[in-house]
Amino acid sequence: MLNKCILKTCFAMGALCTSVLPITAHALGSVSRACRMDTVPFDAQLLTTTFLVAVGADPKYLYLYGSSLWEQQSLWVLESLTTDYLRGRYFLWARSAVFKRMYDFGYPYWGLDKTYDSGWNAERLNDYIMTKDTFQIYLANRGWLYSARAGNPAIIERLRSYIDRPNEYRVYGQHAYYDPVAKTLGRLQDTSATSCNAGNLGLGILDR
């Protein structure tokens, strides 16, 4: 049985955990994003919001493209994901640290705002998404997708600031996998983002 306590202790201590298996051979991936919804191109907003609602965001955001710029600037997706394509072989893990652009006596700096931890799992995209014609062009070459997500459970979250809005956020992600057959623990490359990362791992926003 997977010993979660040992694994979490390993990461907490900053230990270097590597696998003897080449990670690229097993279609593993990682991505982070700090996605302000008004930065999603207008033509892609309906596709993006349809997908996000399908994976758990509030349905009220489905027609976000028709809302005001002020509204869209307050809505963010802040997350890190570890992904496993083609078949569910691994336990996956992700940790996301969200930093906010802050000012001290007029000098800008990045201050830690919050952190998320996915826990160890391998969640598969639901059948609705995998069989929906709308998404096939983006998912056809990937096969099944499994992931561990570190982010707000609501997915799209509203961040208010009437002083320095729109705010700037930066997301740093840590990513790992555990192979229960080989009993090896591996780290993937850390990620960071100040955008929606639409060019990473295909469309990016559809990596779940």
Secondary structure, DSSP 8 states (H G I E B T S, - for coil): ---HHHHHHHHHTT-----SS-GGGGTEEEEEEEEEGGGS-HHHHHHHHHHHHHTT--GGGTTGGGS-HHHHHTEEEEEEEEEEEES--SEEEEEEEEEEEEEETTEEEEEEEEEEE--SB-EE--HHHHH-HHHHHHHTTTBEEEEEEEE-TTSSEE---TTT-S--EEEEEEEEEEETTTTEEEEEEEEEESS--TTSSTTSTT--
